[in-house]
Amino acid sequence: MQRTEFESLVRNLRPRLMTTAICILGREDEAADAVQDTLLKLWFFKDRLDGYSSPAAPATVILRRVCISALRSRKNSVELSDAEQIAAGPYEEAIEPELLKAIDLLPPMEQAVLKMKHLEDMETDEIASLVGSTPVAVRTALSRARKKVRDIYSRL
């Protein structure tokens, strides 16, 4: 799938995905974040979308899982004071910049799998179903990605 085709697909899917996400999450801001995450994950798998009769099907599955993940994190989150919230910041601030550079140098699939596992705390089975693979293949990709990050990080 070419970039222009993907952009056209996104223009058609976004309103439907937003409606679904708002129904699941109940908050428009969280729904927008979930849709954005979904479209990013869909971009990584754009080459496989031609195999589906309707690209909306995998997009909806991904969106539901992203929303469930958001609900779980909302449920398990602890109330923080305003000062703690400001100090917490996004994960990029908690990770060394060199390590983020090393992760960004990985091939797209390994980068996506590594981020899903370690930054989004997804289970191997969830990742495997999202990428259309087996848990064994995901574990292998994770192992390779970790090794590459170690090698790149040691050179930086």
N, C-alpha and C positions, 0 to 999 in steps of 0.2 A: 504494500500500500504506500503510495506516495504521500508527501506532506500535504499537498493540496486536497487530496482525497480525505485524509485524516481530518484536516481542518473543516471540511464540509460535513463530515460525520459528526464532529464535535458540535458544530452549530446546530445540527438537528437533534442531537442527544441531550445537550445541556439542559434545556427546559424540563424535559421528562425526568432526568436524573435529579434536578433540583427539587421537583415536586415530590419525588420518592424520598429523598433525603430529609426534606422538611417534615414529611409524614412520620418518618422513623425517629428523627432527632428532636423535632419540635422547636428548634431554634434555627433561624435563617442564617446566622453567621457560622454556626457549626456545620450546617448543611452545605454552605458554599465551600468550606474547607474540605468537607468529605467529597464533594463533586470534583474539586481541584485535584485531590489525591487520587481519585478514581481515574480521572483523565490522564494523569501522569503515569499511573500504572498501565493504563490502556496503551499509552504511547510506546512503552517498552515492548508490548506484545502486538504492535500494529502489523507486523509481518504475518502473524497467524490469524488475523481477523478475516482474511479472505476465505478461510475454511469454514466460517460460520454463515448460515443463511441469513442471520440477522445479527449484526455487531452489537445491537442493543442487549442481547442476551448476556454475553460475558461482561459487558459494562454494568448491567444491573447486578450481576452476581458479585462483582468486585465492589460496587457501591454498598451493597448490603453488608458485606464483610467489613468494609471501612467503617460503616455506621455502627455495627455491633462492637467493633473495637473502640470507637469513640464512647459508646454507652458504657462499656466495661471500664474504661479509664475514668469516666465521669463518676461511676459508682464507687470505684476504688480510690478516688482522689481524696486527699486530706485538705481541709480548709487551711489556707495559709494567710498569714497577716499580709497587709499591703507591702511591707518592707521585704518579706520573704518572697513574695511574688515577683517583685522587681529584681531581686537578687537571683531568682531561679533562672529566668531567661530561657531561650530556646537551647536545644541540645548542642548547637554549633558552638555556643559560648563555653560549654562544659568540656568540649573535646578540643584537644590541641589542634591548632591550625595546620600543622604539618601532617597530622593524621588525617584530617579532612582532605588535604591535598592528595595524600596517598590513595584515599578512597575514590576521589574524583578521577584518578588516572586509570581505574579499573575499566574493563569492558562493561557496556551498559547492563548486561544481564547479571554479571557478578556483582556489580554495584547495587543493582536493585535488590538482589537476594540478600546481600549483606546488610543493607539498610533496613529491609523488612524484618530481618531476624533480630538485629541488635539495636536498632533505633526505634522500631515500631513494636518490638516485642511480640512478633507473630510466631506461631508455632511452625515447625517444619512442614507438617501436613497442610496447614493453611496456605503456606507459600507454594507448595507443590500444586495444590488445586488452582491457585491463581495463575501460575505460570504454565499450567498444563503439563506437569511433569510428575515424577515419582519422588517420594521423600528421600530415597537413596540418592537420586540425581541431585536433589537440592542440597543434601549434606555434602556431596562431593563438590558441588559448586561453591558452597560455603567454605569448605576446607581450602580449595584453590584460592578463593578470594582472600581468605585470611593470610595465607602464605604469601601471596603477592603484596598485600598491604604491609606485612612484616618486612619483606625485601625492599619495597619502595621506601618505607619509613626509615629503614636503617641507612639508606643512601642519602636521605634528605638532611 
